[in-house]
Amino acid sequence: MADDTENVAVMTVKEPWDLIRLSLDERIYVKMRNERELRGKLHAYDQHLNMVLGDAEETITTVEIDEETYEEVYRTTKRTIPMLFVRGDGVILVSPPVRVSI
Amino acid sequence: MSDAALFIGTPQEKFFYHNTLLCVVNSLQGKNVTVDLRNDTYVCGLIELVDGFMNISFKNAIYCDPQGNEFAFDNLFIHGRNIRYVHIPEND
């Protein structure tokens, strides 16, 4: 292949922490406990999954059941915080927001 | 070592204090921040001290619940486990 001569720095992903390390300075999606989601730019993380997110948008999803029709109404509340420190014990998963094919 | 006077607790606490992102919250000592708690309440106040377990003691704190009630305290101690978010103020 013609691209073989290019020098590309390759980081071997050995463990899950490497996956998160790849996401540093990228926008990520964080699923949290209590039906909360965060989207923001990952500035820092640690082994507890405490994170610092820049330009974070929090989405809280609630389900209300209509008393008359008994149908479930899903509502989301959003708010943005310019710089947010997230305590790791609330984090369920961390993921890139859009799938990028490598 | 000046650190010896700070920690009456375990070496684990000292490890957390120095080796986790806790140092970010620690750097906010003396600053007015908002801390969201796990029970959907929030505290606005001056961070006085942070320890290795992220317990925070506030000065001149206002504790607000989702119903909109606000309570003012000269000193307030929040257990680290109850913290959900810490809003980091933007410094110009």
N, CA and C atoms of all chains as a GROMACS GRO file, in nm:
protein
  582
    1MET      N    1   0.085  -0.119   0.000
    1MET     CA    2   0.000   0.000   0.000
    1MET      C    3   0.088   0.124   0.000
    2ALA      N    4   0.046   0.230  -0.061
    2ALA     CA    5   0.128   0.350  -0.074
    2ALA      C    6   0.146   0.420   0.060
    3ASP      N    7   0.058   0.397   0.157
    3ASP     CA    8   0.065   0.471   0.283
    3ASP      C    9   0.164   0.413   0.381
    4ASP      N   10   0.234   0.305   0.347
    4ASP     CA   11   0.321   0.239   0.443
    4ASP      C   12   0.436   0.326   0.489
    5THR      N   13   0.480   0.419   0.403
    5THR     CA   14   0.599   0.496   0.439
    5THR      C   15   0.566   0.608   0.538
    6GLU      N   16   0.440   0.637   0.561
    6GLU     CA   17   0.406   0.745   0.654
    6GLU      C   18   0.438   0.705   0.796
    7ASN      N   19   0.490   0.802   0.872
    7ASN     CA   20   0.517   0.777   1.014
    7ASN      C   21   0.397   0.820   1.096
    8VAL      N   22   0.323   0.722   1.143
    8VAL     CA   23   0.206   0.756   1.224
    8VAL      C   24   0.229   0.703   1.364
    9ALA      N   25   0.212   0.788   1.463
    9ALA     CA   26   0.229   0.744   1.602
    9ALA      C   27   0.110   0.656   1.639
   10VAL      N   28   0.142   0.536   1.677
   10VAL     CA   29   0.034   0.443   1.712
   10VAL      C   30   0.038   0.416   1.861
   11MET      N   31  -0.076   0.435   1.926
   11MET     CA   32  -0.084   0.407   2.069
   11MET      C   33  -0.157   0.274   2.084
   12THR      N   34  -0.092   0.176   2.144
   12THR     CA   35  -0.161   0.048   2.162
   12THR      C   36  -0.257   0.062   2.279
   13VAL      N   37  -0.380   0.022   2.256
   13VAL     CA   38  -0.480   0.027   2.361
   13VAL      C   39  -0.473  -0.105   2.436
   14LYS      N   40  -0.419  -0.098   2.559
   14LYS     CA   41  -0.400  -0.222   2.633
   14LYS      C   42  -0.510  -0.245   2.734
   15GLU      N   43  -0.560  -0.134   2.793
   15GLU     CA   44  -0.660  -0.152   2.896
   15GLU      C   45  -0.766  -0.042   2.884
   16PRO      N   46  -0.878  -0.058   2.952
   16PRO     CA   47  -0.986   0.040   2.940
   16PRO      C   48  -0.943   0.184   2.967
   17TRP      N   49  -0.844   0.204   3.057
   17TRP     CA   50  -0.799   0.341   3.085
   17TRP      C   51  -0.742   0.406   2.959
   18ASP      N   52  -0.681   0.325   2.872
   18ASP     CA   53  -0.626   0.381   2.748
   18ASP      C   54  -0.737   0.438   2.661
   19LEU      N   55  -0.853   0.373   2.664
   19LEU     CA   56  -0.967   0.420   2.584
   19LEU      C   57  -1.012   0.558   2.630
   20ILE      N   58  -1.013   0.577   2.763
   20ILE     CA   59  -1.053   0.707   2.815
   20ILE      C   60  -0.944   0.810   2.786
   21ARG      N   61  -0.819   0.764   2.795
   21ARG     CA   62  -0.707   0.855   2.768
   21ARG      C   63  -0.714   0.907   2.625
   22LEU      N   64  -0.762   0.822   2.532
   22LEU     CA   65  -0.778   0.865   2.393
   22LEU      C   66  -0.879   0.977   2.381
   23SER      N   67  -0.973   0.982   2.476
   23SER     CA   68  -1.081   1.081   2.469
   23SER      C   69  -1.045   1.215   2.533
   24LEU      N   70  -0.925   1.227   2.590
   24LEU     CA   71  -0.887   1.354   2.654
   24LEU      C   72  -0.891   1.466   2.551
   25ASP      N   73  -0.947   1.578   2.593
   25ASP     CA   74  -0.962   1.695   2.508
   25ASP      C   75  -1.062   1.674   2.395
   26GLU      N   76  -1.137   1.565   2.402
   26GLU     CA   77  -1.242   1.542   2.304
   26GLU      C   78  -1.376   1.558   2.373
   27ARG      N   79  -1.479   1.578   2.293
   27ARG     CA   80  -1.612   1.582   2.352
   27ARG      C   81  -1.655   1.438   2.381
   28ILE      N   82  -1.712   1.417   2.498
   28ILE     CA   83  -1.755   1.282   2.536
   28ILE      C   84  -1.898   1.284   2.587
   29TYR      N   85  -1.954   1.165   2.596
   29TYR     CA   86  -2.087   1.145   2.652
   29TYR      C   87  -2.070   1.063   2.778
   30VAL      N   88  -2.126   1.110   2.888
   30VAL     CA   89  -2.115   1.039   3.015
   30VAL      C   90  -2.254   1.002   3.062
   31LYS      N   91  -2.276   0.874   3.090
   31LYS     CA   92  -2.405   0.833   3.146
   31LYS      C   93  -2.387   0.824   3.297
   32MET      N   94  -2.477   0.888   3.371
   32MET     CA   95  -2.463   0.890   3.515
   32MET      C   96  -2.584   0.827   3.582
   33ARG      N   97  -2.571   0.806   3.711
   33ARG     CA   98  -2.682   0.749   3.787
   33ARG      C   99  -2.795   0.849   3.797
   34ASN      N  100  -2.913   0.800   3.827
   34ASN     CA  101  -3.032   0.885   3.839
   34ASN      C  102  -3.074   0.947   3.707
   35GLU      N  103  -3.062   0.869   3.600
   35GLU     CA  104  -3.113   0.913   3.470
   35GLU      C  105  -3.055   1.046   3.426
   36ARG      N  106  -2.922   1.062   3.445
   36ARG     CA  107  -2.859   1.184   3.402
   36ARG      C  108  -2.755   1.154   3.297
   37GLU      N  109  -2.739   1.248   3.204
   37GLU     CA  110  -2.637   1.234   3.102
   37GLU      C  111  -2.560   1.365   3.093
   38LEU      N  112  -2.434   1.353   3.063
   38LEU     CA  113  -2.352   1.472   3.048
   38LEU      C  114  -2.282   1.466   2.914
   39ARG      N  115  -2.274   1.581   2.850
   39ARG     CA  116  -2.190   1.590   2.730
   39ARG      C  117  -2.097   1.707   2.751
   40GLY      N  118  -1.969   1.682   2.726
   40GLY     CA  119  -1.876   1.792   2.747
   40GLY      C  120  -1.739   1.754   2.700
   41LYS      N  121  -1.646   1.849   2.712
   41LYS     CA  122  -1.509   1.824   2.668
   41LYS      C  123  -1.430   1.773   2.788
   42LEU      N  124  -1.369   1.657   2.773
   42LEU     CA  125  -1.299   1.595   2.884
   42LEU      C  126  -1.163   1.662   2.904
   43HIS      N  127  -1.149   1.732   3.015
   43HIS     CA  128  -1.021   1.796   3.044
   43HIS      C  129  -0.933   1.709   3.132
   44ALA      N  130  -0.994   1.636   3.225
   44ALA     CA  131  -0.914   1.554   3.316
   44ALA      C  132  -0.998   1.441   3.372
   45TYR      N  133  -0.931   1.332   3.408
   45TYR     CA  134  -1.000   1.222   3.473
   45TYR      C  135  -0.901   1.157   3.569
   46ASP      N  136  -0.954   1.074   3.661
   46ASP     CA  137  -0.863   1.000   3.747
   46ASP      C  138  -0.917   0.858   3.768
   47GLN      N  139  -0.853   0.782   3.856
   47GLN     CA  140  -0.890   0.640   3.868
   47GLN      C  141  -1.029   0.620   3.927
   48HIS      N  142  -1.082   0.722   3.995
   48HIS     CA  143  -1.218   0.708   4.046
   48HIS      C  144  -1.322   0.747   3.942
   49LEU      N  145  -1.272   0.794   3.824
   49LEU     CA  146  -1.358   0.851   3.722
   49LEU      C  147  -1.413   0.987   3.765
   50ASN      N  148  -1.350   1.052   3.864
   50ASN     CA  149  -1.375   1.195   3.883
   50ASN      C  150  -1.331   1.259   3.752
   51MET      N  151  -1.408   1.355   3.702
   51MET     CA  152  -1.372   1.416   3.574
   51MET      C  153  -1.392   1.565   3.579
   52VAL      N  154  -1.317   1.636   3.497
   52VAL     CA  155  -1.342   1.778   3.476
   52VAL      C  156  -1.390   1.792   3.333
   53LEU      N  157  -1.512   1.844   3.318
   53LEU     CA  158  -1.571   1.860   3.186
   53LEU      C  159  -1.589   2.007   3.154
   54GLY      N  160  -1.546   2.048   3.035
   54GLY     CA  161  -1.565   2.186   2.993
   54GLY      C  162  -1.690   2.196   2.907
   55ASP      N  163  -1.761   2.311   2.918
   55ASP     CA  164  -1.883   2.334   2.841
   55ASP      C  165  -1.976   2.214   2.851
   56ALA      N  166  -2.006   2.176   2.974
   56ALA     CA  167  -2.084   2.056   2.997
   56ALA      C  168  -2.233   2.085   2.985
   57GLU      N  169  -2.304   1.990   2.924
   57GLU     CA  170  -2.449   2.000   2.917
   57GLU      C  171  -2.507   1.879   2.988
   58GLU      N  172  -2.586   1.904   3.093
   58GLU     CA  173  -2.645   1.795   3.169
   58GLU      C  174  -2.789   1.775   3.124
   59THR      N  175  -2.826   1.650   3.101
   59THR     CA  176  -2.964   1.618   3.063
   59THR      C  177  -3.023   1.527   3.168
   60ILE      N  178  -3.133   1.569   3.228
   60ILE     CA  179  -3.201   1.487   3.328
   60ILE      C  180  -3.330   1.437   3.265
   61THR      N  181  -3.351   1.304   3.266
   61THR     CA  182  -3.471   1.247   3.204
   61THR      C  183  -3.567   1.202   3.314
   62THR      N  184  -3.691   1.247   3.304
   62THR     CA  185  -3.792   1.204   3.401
   62THR      C  186  -3.910   1.143   3.328
   63VAL      N  187  -3.975   1.048   3.394
   63VAL     CA  188  -4.095   0.986   3.337
   63VAL      C  189  -4.213   1.024   3.424
   64GLU      N  190  -4.313   1.082   3.361
   64GLU     CA  191  -4.436   1.111   3.435
   64GLU      C  192  -4.548   1.031   3.374
   65ILE      N  193  -4.632   0.979   3.459
   65ILE     CA  194  -4.744   0.899   3.409
   65ILE      C  195  -4.870   0.984   3.415
   66ASP      N  196  -4.930   1.004   3.301
   66ASP     CA  197  -5.052   1.083   3.291
   66ASP      C  198  -5.163   1.012   3.366
   67GLU      N  199  -5.228   1.084   3.456
   67GLU     CA  200  -5.328   1.018   3.541
   67GLU      C  201  -5.452   0.974   3.465
   68GLU      N  202  -5.482   1.048   3.358
   68GLU     CA  203  -5.605   1.014   3.284
   68GLU      C  204  -5.580   0.905   3.180
   69THR      N  205  -5.475   0.927   3.101
   69THR     CA  206  -5.453   0.833   2.992
   69THR      C  207  -5.356   0.721   3.031
   70TYR      N  208  -5.289   0.733   3.144
   70TYR     CA  209  -5.193   0.635   3.193
   70TYR      C  210  -5.077   0.612   3.097
   71GLU      N  211  -5.052   0.714   3.013
   71GLU     CA  212  -4.937   0.697   2.924
   71GLU      C  213  -4.815   0.760   2.990
   72GLU      N  214  -4.698   0.708   2.950
   72GLU     CA  215  -4.573   0.758   3.008
   72GLU      C  216  -4.524   0.877   2.928
   73VAL      N  217  -4.499   0.987   2.998
   73VAL     CA  218  -4.448   1.106   2.932
   73VAL      C  219  -4.302   1.124   2.973
   74TYR      N  220  -4.212   1.119   2.875
   74TYR     CA  221  -4.070   1.138   2.904
   74TYR      C  222  -4.034   1.285   2.888
   75ARG      N  223  -3.978   1.343   2.992
   75ARG     CA  224  -3.937   1.483   2.986
   75ARG      C  225  -3.788   1.492   3.010
   76THR      N  226  -3.722   1.582   2.939
   76THR     CA  227  -3.581   1.605   2.967
   76THR      C  228  -3.558   1.750   3.009
   77THR      N  229  -3.472   1.766   3.107
   77THR     CA  230  -3.433   1.900   3.152
   77THR      C  231  -3.286   1.914   3.120
   78LYS      N  232  -3.249   2.027   3.060
   78LYS     CA  233  -3.108   2.046   3.026
   78LYS      C  234  -3.054   2.171   3.091
   79ARG      N  235  -2.925   2.167   3.124
   79ARG     CA  236  -2.860   2.290   3.166
   79ARG      C  237  -2.713   2.282   3.129
   80THR      N  238  -2.651   2.398   3.109
   80THR     CA  239  -2.510   2.399   3.072
   80THR      C  240  -2.430   2.464   3.183
   81ILE      N  241  -2.312   2.404   3.206
   81ILE     CA  242  -2.221   2.457   3.307
   81ILE      C  243  -2.085   2.473   3.240
   82PRO      N  244  -2.021   2.592   3.248
   82PRO     CA  245  -1.897   2.615   3.173
   82PRO      C  246  -1.782   2.522   3.212
   83MET      N  247  -1.765   2.496   3.343
   83MET     CA  248  -1.658   2.405   3.383
   83MET      C  249  -1.710   2.325   3.502
   84LEU      N  250  -1.715   2.195   3.484
   84LEU     CA  251  -1.780   2.111   3.583
   84LEU      C  252  -1.687   2.001   3.633
   85PHE      N  253  -1.679   1.986   3.765
   85PHE     CA  254  -1.608   1.873   3.824
   85PHE      C  255  -1.712   1.768   3.859
   86VAL      N  256  -1.694   1.646   3.808
   86VAL     CA  257  -1.790   1.539   3.831
   86VAL      C  258  -1.729   1.437   3.925
   87ARG      N  259  -1.800   1.401   4.031
   87ARG     CA  260  -1.749   1.300   4.123
   87ARG      C  261  -1.771   1.163   4.063
   88GLY      N  262  -1.666   1.083   4.067
   88GLY     CA  263  -1.666   0.956   3.995
   88GLY      C  264  -1.769   0.853   4.037
   89ASP      N  265  -1.815   0.859   4.163
   89ASP     CA  266  -1.904   0.750   4.204
   89ASP      C  267  -2.041   0.759   4.138
   90GLY      N  268  -2.070   0.869   4.069
   90GLY     CA  269  -2.197   0.879   3.999
   90GLY      C  270  -2.191   0.836   3.854
   91VAL      N  271  -2.068   0.810   3.805
   91VAL     CA  272  -2.051   0.782   3.663
   91VAL      C  273  -2.079   0.634   3.634
   92ILE      N  274  -2.158   0.609   3.530
   92ILE     CA  275  -2.181   0.471   3.485
   92ILE      C  276  -2.092   0.439   3.367
   93LEU      N  277  -2.099   0.522   3.261
   93LEU     CA  278  -2.013   0.495   3.147
   93LEU      C  279  -1.967   0.622   3.080
   94VAL      N  280  -1.857   0.608   3.006
   94VAL     CA  281  -1.798   0.719   2.932
   94VAL      C  282  -1.785   0.674   2.788
   95SER      N  283  -1.823   0.761   2.695
   95SER     CA  284  -1.821   0.719   2.556
   95SER      C  285  -1.802   0.841   2.466
   96PRO      N  286  -1.745   0.823   2.346
   96PRO     CA  287  -1.747   0.936   2.252
   96PRO      C  288  -1.891   0.962   2.209
   97PRO      N  289  -1.929   1.085   2.183
   97PRO     CA  290  -2.069   1.114   2.152
   97PRO      C  291  -2.110   1.064   2.015
   98VAL      N  292  -2.017   1.070   1.921
   98VAL     CA  293  -2.049   1.024   1.786
   98VAL      C  294  -1.948   0.916   1.749
   99ARG      N  295  -1.992   0.814   1.686
   99ARG     CA  296  -1.899   0.707   1.650
   99ARG      C  297  -1.812   0.752   1.534
  100VAL      N  298  -1.682   0.743   1.558
  100VAL     CA  299  -1.587   0.782   1.453
  100VAL      C  300  -1.516   0.657   1.407
  101SER      N  301  -1.522   0.628   1.280
  101SER     CA  302  -1.456   0.507   1.231
  101SER      C  303  -1.309   0.536   1.212
  102ILE      N  304  -1.225   0.447   1.265
  102ILE     CA  305  -1.080   0.468   1.257
  102ILE      C  306  -1.024   0.386   1.144
  103MET      N  307   0.751   1.741   5.819
  103MET     CA  308   0.660   1.752   5.703
  103MET      C  309   0.535   1.826   5.744
  104SER      N  310   0.500   1.929   5.670
  104SER     CA  311   0.380   2.003   5.704
  104SER      C  312   0.256   1.916   5.685
  105ASP      N  313   0.266   1.813   5.599
  105ASP     CA  314   0.151   1.729   5.573
  105ASP      C  315   0.113   1.647   5.694
  106ALA      N  316   0.206   1.618   5.780
  106ALA     CA  317   0.178   1.530   5.893
  106ALA      C  318   0.070   1.589   5.983
  107ALA      N  319   0.066   1.722   5.991
  107ALA     CA  320  -0.034   1.785   6.078
  107ALA      C  321  -0.172   1.781   6.014
  108LEU      N  322  -0.180   1.777   5.880
  108LEU     CA  323  -0.308   1.782   5.809
  108LEU      C  324  -0.388   1.655   5.826
  109PHE      N  325  -0.322   1.541   5.820
  109PHE     CA  326  -0.396   1.416   5.813
  109PHE      C  327  -0.387   1.339   5.944
  110ILE      N  328  -0.504   1.328   6.009
  110ILE     CA  329  -0.507   1.248   6.131
  110ILE      C  330  -0.547   1.107   6.091
  111GLY      N  331  -0.590   1.092   5.966
  111GLY     CA  332  -0.653   0.967   5.923
  111GLY      C  333  -0.556   0.868   5.863
  112THR      N  334  -0.602   0.800   5.761
  112THR     CA  335  -0.529   0.685   5.708
  112THR      C  336  -0.435   0.726   5.595
  113PRO      N  337  -0.338   0.642   5.564
  113PRO     CA  338  -0.253   0.667   5.447
  113PRO      C  339  -0.335   0.670   5.319
  114GLN      N  340  -0.449   0.599   5.320
  114GLN     CA  341  -0.536   0.599   5.203
  114GLN      C  342  -0.587   0.741   5.175
  115GLU      N  343  -0.622   0.810   5.283
  115GLU     CA  344  -0.673   0.947   5.268
  115GLU      C  345  -0.564   1.035   5.208
  116LYS      N  346  -0.441   1.013   5.255
  116LYS     CA  347  -0.330   1.094   5.205
  116LYS      C  348  -0.306   1.065   5.056
  117PHE      N  349  -0.320   0.938   5.019
  117PHE     CA  350  -0.304   0.901   4.879
  117PHE      C  351  -0.409   0.970   4.794
  118PHE      N  352  -0.536   0.963   4.839
  118PHE     CA  353  -0.643   1.027   4.764
  118PHE      C  354  -0.618   1.177   4.751
  119TYR      N  355  -0.570   1.237   4.859
  119TYR     CA  356  -0.550   1.382   4.861
  119TYR      C  357  -0.448   1.425   4.757
  120HIS      N  358  -0.343   1.343   4.740
  120HIS     CA  359  -0.235   1.383   4.651
  120HIS      C  360  -0.247   1.327   4.510
  121ASN      N  361  -0.314   1.212   4.495
  121ASN     CA  362  -0.308   1.143   4.368
  121ASN      C  363  -0.437   1.132   4.290
  122THR      N  364  -0.541   1.206   4.328
  122THR     CA  365  -0.663   1.200   4.248
  122THR      C  366  -0.704   1.342   4.211
  123LEU      N  367  -0.811   1.353   4.133
  123LEU     CA  368  -0.857   1.484   4.087
  123LEU      C  369  -0.914   1.570   4.200
  124LEU      N  370  -0.916   1.514   4.318
  124LEU     CA  371  -0.952   1.586   4.439
  124LEU      C  372  -0.874   1.717   4.450
  125CYS      N  373  -0.753   1.718   4.392
  125CYS     CA  374  -0.669   1.837   4.400
  125CYS      C  375  -0.734   1.956   4.330
  126VAL      N  376  -0.822   1.926   4.234
  126VAL     CA  377  -0.895   2.034   4.166
  126VAL      C  378  -0.988   2.103   4.265
  127VAL      N  379  -1.062   2.023   4.343
  127VAL     CA  380  -1.153   2.080   4.442
  127VAL      C  381  -1.072   2.152   4.548
  128ASN      N  382  -0.955   2.095   4.580
  128ASN     CA  383  -0.868   2.155   4.679
  128ASN      C  384  -0.818   2.292   4.635
  129SER      N  385  -0.795   2.307   4.503
  129SER     CA  386  -0.744   2.433   4.451
  129SER      C  387  -0.848   2.542   4.460
  130LEU      N  388  -0.974   2.502   4.482
  130LEU     CA  389  -1.083   2.600   4.489
  130LEU      C  390  -1.103   2.652   4.631
  131GLN      N  391  -1.012   2.617   4.722
  131GLN     CA  392  -1.021   2.666   4.860
  131GLN      C  393  -1.017   2.818   4.859
  132GLY      N  394  -1.106   2.878   4.935
  132GLY     CA  395  -1.111   3.023   4.940
  132GLY      C  396  -1.194   3.083   4.830
  133LYS      N  397  -1.248   2.999   4.741
  133LYS     CA  398  -1.329   3.050   4.633
  133LYS      C  399  -1.476   3.019   4.658
  134ASN      N  400  -1.560   3.103   4.601
  134ASN     CA  401  -1.703   3.083   4.614
  134ASN      C  402  -1.750   2.989   4.504
  135VAL      N  403  -1.798   2.872   4.543
  135VAL     CA  404  -1.839   2.774   4.442
  135VAL      C  405  -1.978   2.722   4.472
  136THR      N  406  -2.035   2.654   4.373
  136THR     CA  407  -2.162   2.585   4.392
  136THR      C  408  -2.133   2.436   4.386
  137VAL      N  409  -2.183   2.362   4.483
  137VAL     CA  410  -2.164   2.218   4.485
  137VAL      C  411  -2.302   2.153   4.477
  138ASP      N  412  -2.324   2.071   4.375
  138ASP     CA  413  -2.450   1.998   4.364
  138ASP      C  414  -2.438   1.870   4.443
  139LEU      N  415  -2.538   1.839   4.523
  139LEU     CA  416  -2.532   1.718   4.604
  139LEU      C  417  -2.618   1.609   4.542
  140ARG      N  418  -2.599   1.487   4.591
  140ARG     CA  419  -2.670   1.372   4.536
  140ARG      C  420  -2.819   1.377   4.562
  141ASN      N  421  -2.861   1.453   4.661
  141ASN     CA  422  -3.005   1.459   4.691
  141ASN      C  423  -3.071   1.577   4.622
  142ASP      N  424  -3.015   1.620   4.506
  142ASP     CA  425  -3.074   1.727   4.426
  142ASP      C  426  -3.078   1.860   4.498
  143THR      N  427  -2.996   1.876   4.599
  143THR     CA  428  -2.984   2.007   4.664
  143THR      C  429  -2.850   2.065   4.622
  144TYR      N  430  -2.831   2.193   4.648
  144TYR     CA  431  -2.700   2.249   4.618
  144TYR      C  432  -2.658   2.348   4.725
  145VAL      N  433  -2.527   2.364   4.735
  145VAL     CA  434  -2.469   2.452   4.836
  145VAL      C  435  -2.383   2.556   4.764
  146CYS      N  436  -2.406   2.684   4.795
  146CYS     CA  437  -2.320   2.790   4.744
  146CYS      C  438  -2.243   2.844   4.862
  147GLY      N  439  -2.110   2.849   4.851
  147GLY     CA  440  -2.036   2.903   4.964
  147GLY      C  441  -1.888   2.906   4.938
  148LEU      N  442  -1.816   2.955   5.038
  148LEU     CA  443  -1.671   2.965   5.029
  148LEU      C  444  -1.612   2.835   5.080
  149ILE      N  445  -1.531   2.768   4.998
  149ILE     CA  446  -1.470   2.644   5.044
  149ILE      C  447  -1.360   2.676   5.144
  150GLU      N  448  -1.376   2.624   5.264
  150GLU     CA  449  -1.276   2.650   5.367
  150GLU      C  450  -1.167   2.544   5.361
  151LEU      N  451  -1.210   2.416   5.374
  151LEU     CA  452  -1.113   2.307   5.374
  151LEU      C  453  -1.167   2.188   5.296
  152VAL      N  454  -1.074   2.116   5.233
  152VAL     CA  455  -1.112   1.991   5.168
  152VAL      C  456  -1.017   1.884   5.221
  153ASP      N  457  -1.070   1.765   5.250
  153ASP     CA  458  -0.980   1.660   5.298
  153ASP      C  459  -0.968   1.549   5.194
  154GLY      N  460  -0.897   1.442   5.232
  154GLY     CA  461  -0.868   1.336   5.136
  154GLY      C  462  -0.990   1.260   5.088
  155PHE      N  463  -1.101   1.272   5.159
  155PHE     CA  464  -1.223   1.202   5.117
  155PHE      C  465  -1.321   1.296   5.046
  156MET      N  466  -1.274   1.414   5.010
  156MET     CA  467  -1.354   1.516   4.943
  156MET      C  468  -1.463   1.573   5.034
  157ASN      N  469  -1.453   1.551   5.165
  157ASN     CA  470  -1.542   1.622   5.256
  157ASN      C  471  -1.506   1.770   5.245
  158ILE      N  472  -1.607   1.855   5.239
  158ILE     CA  473  -1.581   1.998   5.224
  158ILE      C  474  -1.643   2.072   5.341
  159SER      N  475  -1.568   2.165   5.398
  159SER     CA  476  -1.626   2.255   5.498
  159SER      C  477  -1.637   2.391   5.433
  160PHE      N  478  -1.757   2.449   5.444
  160PHE     CA  479  -1.786   2.577   5.383
  160PHE      C  480  -1.796   2.686   5.487
  161LYS      N  481  -1.769   2.809   5.442
  161LYS     CA  482  -1.795   2.927   5.523
  161LYS      C  483  -1.902   3.007   5.450
  162ASN      N  484  -1.994   3.066   5.527
  162ASN     CA  485  -2.101   3.148   5.467
  162ASN      C  486  -2.171   3.074   5.354
  163ALA      N  487  -2.229   2.961   5.390
  163ALA     CA  488  -2.291   2.876   5.288
  163ALA      C  489  -2.442   2.898   5.284
  164ILE      N  490  -2.495   2.878   5.163
  164ILE     CA  491  -2.640   2.880   5.146
  164ILE      C  492  -2.678   2.743   5.091
  165TYR      N  493  -2.765   2.675   5.163
  165TYR     CA  494  -2.807   2.540   5.124
  165TYR      C  495  -2.947   2.551   5.065
  166CYS      N  496  -2.961   2.506   4.940
  166CYS     CA  497  -3.090   2.523   4.872
  166CYS      C  498  -3.147   2.387   4.834
  167ASP      N  499  -3.275   2.368   4.858
  167ASP     CA  500  -3.336   2.240   4.820
  167ASP      C  501  -3.423   2.258   4.696
  168PRO      N  502  -3.469   2.147   4.632
  168PRO     CA  503  -3.542   2.160   4.506
  168PRO      C  504  -3.674   2.235   4.521
  169GLN      N  505  -3.724   2.244   4.646
  169GLN     CA  506  -3.849   2.320   4.664
  169GLN      C  507  -3.825   2.470   4.665
  170GLY      N  508  -3.696   2.510   4.667
  170GLY     CA  509  -3.665   2.653   4.663
  170GLY      C  510  -3.636   2.712   4.799
  171ASN      N  511  -3.638   2.629   4.905
  171ASN     CA  512  -3.604   2.682   5.038
  171ASN      C  513  -3.455   2.703   5.048
  172GLU      N  514  -3.416   2.816   5.109
  172GLU     CA  515  -3.274   2.843   5.125
  172GLU      C  516  -3.243   2.859   5.272
  173PHE      N  517  -3.132   2.797   5.313
  173PHE     CA  518  -3.089   2.806   5.452
  173PHE      C  519  -2.946   2.858   5.454
  174ALA      N  520  -2.919   2.956   5.537
  174ALA     CA  521  -2.784   3.013   5.543
  174ALA      C  522  -2.712   2.960   5.666
  175PHE      N  523  -2.587   2.926   5.647
  175PHE     CA  524  -2.506   2.877   5.758
  175PHE      C  525  -2.370   2.945   5.756
  176ASP      N  526  -2.318   2.979   5.876
  176ASP     CA  527  -2.183   3.034   5.883
  176ASP      C  528  -2.082   2.927   5.848
  177ASN      N  529  -2.105   2.806   5.900
  177ASN     CA  530  -2.016   2.694   5.872
  177ASN      C  531  -2.101   2.575   5.832
  178LEU      N  532  -2.060   2.506   5.727
  178LEU     CA  533  -2.135   2.390   5.681
  178LEU      C  534  -2.036   2.283   5.638
  179PHE      N  535  -2.063   2.159   5.680
  179PHE     CA  536  -1.976   2.048   5.644
  179PHE      C  537  -2.054   1.952   5.555
  180ILE      N  538  -1.995   1.923   5.439
  180ILE     CA  539  -2.060   1.830   5.347
  180ILE      C  540  -1.974   1.705   5.337
  181HIS      N  541  -2.038   1.590   5.356
  181HIS     CA  542  -1.969   1.462   5.343
  181HIS      C  543  -1.938   1.438   5.196
  182GLY      N  544  -1.815   1.396   5.168
  182GLY     CA  545  -1.771   1.379   5.030
  182GLY      C  546  -1.860   1.289   4.946
  183ARG      N  547  -1.916   1.185   5.006
  183ARG     CA  548  -1.998   1.090   4.931
  183ARG      C  549  -2.125   1.153   4.877
  184ASN      N  550  -2.166   1.264   4.937
  184ASN     CA  551  -2.291   1.325   4.894
  184ASN      C  552  -2.275   1.422   4.778
  185ILE      N  553  -2.152   1.439   4.732
  185ILE     CA  554  -2.128   1.537   4.626
  185ILE      C  555  -2.154   1.472   4.491
  186ARG      N  556  -2.224   1.545   4.405
  186ARG     CA  557  -2.240   1.501   4.268
  186ARG      C  558  -2.151   1.584   4.176
  187TYR      N  559  -2.170   1.717   4.180
  187TYR     CA  560  -2.086   1.803   4.096
  187TYR      C  561  -2.026   1.917   4.178
  188VAL      N  562  -1.914   1.970   4.128
  188VAL     CA  563  -1.862   2.095   4.182
  188VAL      C  564  -1.850   2.189   4.062
  189HIS      N  565  -1.919   2.303   4.069
  189HIS     CA  566  -1.910   2.399   3.960
  189HIS      C  567  -1.781   2.478   3.976
  190ILE      N  568  -1.695   2.468   3.878
  190ILE     CA  569  -1.568   2.538   3.887
  190ILE      C  570  -1.586   2.678   3.832
  191PRO      N  571  -1.555   2.782   3.914
  191PRO     CA  572  -1.576   2.919   3.866
  191PRO      C  573  -1.473   2.955   3.762
  192GLU      N  574  -1.516   3.039   3.667
  192GLU     CA  575  -1.422   3.082   3.565
  192GLU      C  576  -1.344   3.201   3.616
  193ASN      N  577  -1.214   3.192   3.609
  193ASN     CA  578  -1.130   3.303   3.656
  193ASN      C  579  -1.078   3.383   3.539
  194ASP      N  580  -1.095   3.510   3.546
  194ASP     CA  581  -1.041   3.592   3.438
  194ASP      C  582  -0.904   3.646   3.473
   0.00000   0.00000   0.00000
